Amino acid sequence: MELEVLVVGGAGVDTIVRVPGLALGDRETVWVEPIETYVGHTGHGVALGCQLLGVPAGLADVIGDDDEGFRIRQLYWDLQMPLYFVQHPNGTRRSVNLVTPDGERLAFYDGRHPAGMRVDPELWRPGMSHARHVHVSIMDFARHALPDALAAERTISTDLHDWDGRNDYHRDFATAADIVFVSASALPDDAVSWIFGHGRAQVVVVLAGADGSYLHLPGEPPKHIPALELPDRPVVDTNGAGDAYVAAFLARWLDGVSWYDAARAGAIAGAWACGSPGTHTDLITAEELAKRA
C-alpha cells in the first residue's frame, strides 16, 4: 500500500450555521442561510489536505455506528483513501460552527467519547507500518499511538490547537512530536522554549490567524511568515484553515524543502481554505499550490 502520512484521530461531522454576527443578543429566532453539514474536524483536514497535495494519506480513528460514521466511511471509500476505524457506542464526534460573513467562527464541539478511552493499538499499527510520517491529533485515545510511532522510528507531528502552555493534557503530544503546531491564541511566552526543553521537537510553528505564523527553531529567533490575501479568493469561512496549513507544511517538508518554504506553503494553503464555505470543501491541490508558491 502506498502511504506517506498516517493521521491518528480527529474526524467528525461539522454543521455550519452562517450567522450575521457572533453576538446574537436575546433574539429567539435568527433567520440564516441554508444550514450545511460536512465531514470535517482536524484529523480529516490534515489527511485530505495531504492527499490533494499528492502525498498519499490515510486516517485511523474511532467513529460511531451512526449516520455520521457512515458518511465518513463512504467519503473515504469514494476518495480511495485508507480508513482504519473502530466503532464506539457513543457515536461520531460532531461540531456546530457559527460562521459570520467575514469568516469568523465559534465552534460548539461534541467530542462524544469518554476521557481515558483506550482502544486496541491494531487500529493504527497496520497503517503506521506503511507510512513515512505520523500526524497524531490530540484525541485522548491517540496519545497511546505515540510510543508505537517512536518505536517504529517514524517522524511525528501534532497540532496542540489552543494550548495554554500549562494544561497537562497536551504535554504527551508536545514532547513526543518532531513538528509541533500550536495556536497563538492562549500561548504564553515561555511555552515554545518549554517544548524544546522537554521534548524532541525540531521545529515549533505558532499559528496566529490574520497575523500569520511564526517559525521557531532551536537557538534561533522566530521567523514571521505573514498571512496572505488571495485576491481571487476573499475570506468567507476560516473553518479548516489551520488544518490546511498543517497539511501543506507536511507535504512540502516531506518533499525535502526547508522549514521556511514549508511554512510559506502552509500560509498559501490556509489562505486558500478561507476562500470557500464549509469545512474542507475546497482544499488546495498540488497544481494550484505550485502556481502560487
Steps between C-alpha positions, in 0.01 A plus 500: 500500500632845411472720809713798594303644791281327757277727707387356834172644628291802429218438251143609556206683350456879497169682479563853370254777589569832329396776741502882470736528797622304801321735741138404434346677798176375651324416174294183511520436125771593252446446128810349340623369168451128428665291771754254357675194642846378402752234593767696681708544816873534531628150421287468189614842381867407528452162330290640215729800459806277463319275253400792276859622508621171355611343829307174552334511841272291716309535826468278807216602729211413728158574350143393567260253348276789402415715199802722563734205519355357181554834328869495595543142381326576170714807437826310552372223275418756230839669540677163500685600816586244770271521803577286804219524753333354802149589612398637838145489637509872582504578128699730274644835609303805392529875500260786435692800367357850481665694215468875438504671156869590543598143589522515879376189675389360832496122534289290736690172518340169599791261548273210600765260623586457869821634651762231541357286222740229381479312172684204354829633353434287193283795399811695394782244478419369147501849350800604705701210359460650150519874567809721499346752736232492772285799593335447839193709578438592863225245552544341843523146358755609238769577758549124529613490136801718581720223649428278199597777259823559693577128509440479124743793453242707316512876506207645694301821486213632708280808526448618858233751387425755774737360764560736790847365571385357833232238436651157565267340244715630212844419638531144367436630150726804540799297620474207255469691174778606264275772356266687734226732378320717755265798497621834633158571653577387857873427478724654769843636414689209654306216334718458192820483706327245726422280198860512381633441851278206588438329168659402173357769274709611206263788428203672662255688278277753675186577301367852552210528255489836326842582648657210312720241666834479678765240428707410807824304471721415799746776582371737230267801511153422364434571133172668414303368204234760414144395430407524135204652323396332177313762294303234314398325824375748762447364851158343549566227759804429719389145584785262420761765416741376767464140383571612142815677623618187683435277197691722259787543745533123539461431129773744401731397786467136396599616151828621652455879507622721784294573810443855376380390157271243666352776717456723197305220330290468815413869487386468138289191576342665805405809301358281224283307749349825632361573153239223500196448723475195723768272640766348272276542195768649274854442625790600279644251254865442413452672164340809651761523774779482242348796313494716811818393677 
